[in-house]
Amino acid sequence: MIDGSLLLLGLSGPTLTLEEAAMFRRLQPAGFILCARNLVTPEQTRHLTDELRSLSTELPILAFDPKATGGIPSRDQITAAAPTARALAATRDMGKMATAGILTGDWFRLLGLNLNLGPVLDLAYDAITANGERWHHDAQRVIDFAGQWNRWLRKRSVASCAKSFPAGGRARSDARHDLPTCPATMDDLLRSDVIPYTALMPELDAIMTSHIEFPHIDAQFPASLSPRIVRRFLRDQLGFDRHLVITDDLDHDAIARRYGRGPDVRLAIEAGNDLALIGHATGTAEVAARALADLPRALTAEARDRVERFRARTLEAPLAWSAEKWNATCAAMAMLAAEVPEPSDGRLY
């Protein structure tokens, strides 16, 4: 029997298809990732996450990627936009950062979600890389600001996943379309980019690896598929040997075109990731599961052990649904956003 326990799978739309439901029952993936196409109304979203839990024999990971790590992005129509990380950083107001983490946590748990794919720990090197989800160009400020937000998110019983290891802020293109290449050396990363990860290590539940090539570190594989970067650097050298490690979406063109389904997930787990994320081409999940079945048993057992420890230690059942609580959370989010406008003067921060 094929096993999907090392997969994190996306859904095609706001409701489960019969085919998806049957496949999820059969494969029993570690969990699911929702995105904007899956969220229409709060009631619909909560019904969807309840269905996904009912299909799973264990409490599943139910992840969401808000993209703007200060809160919930404006593209989602089911709530008011929350301030971005950049806007929160510009205030330097630790109280507002704590409030953003609290409200994001409540938003997640009311919808039945339990893993936020954030905070972003990338450094913002210039105006090109300083998008709304990045907190600052200085490592210490990232530690202070992202750490505060993350701390209060976790106090609301939502797990966090720091990204994009090892240095997503150095990318000059988007892996959804082509594979970014960065000339940074290991010494460069140790001097700046990985400092927020090591400083916040005790407060991080999971790490997401990036689809970026670092040819001076590994000339063969991008970071997400590199044993040199994931297993030897992140786990052995930096000490993240017990954290859950998840790939960025393997359906990004930069990976899908180069490796294809099957080889990509094998390389991901061999590199030291615990979960292979398939966000869009969910119909290929059985191909992925069969490919993983060919890996050495000791290797997949190690990954499953970390997934199970993460589930037992970190994941919480959702809050009871309450329209009153939902409306109050959204109203508070809107009030916070009004107090934290996006910087408009062209400054990084």
Disulfide bonds with the S-S distance in Angstrom:
none
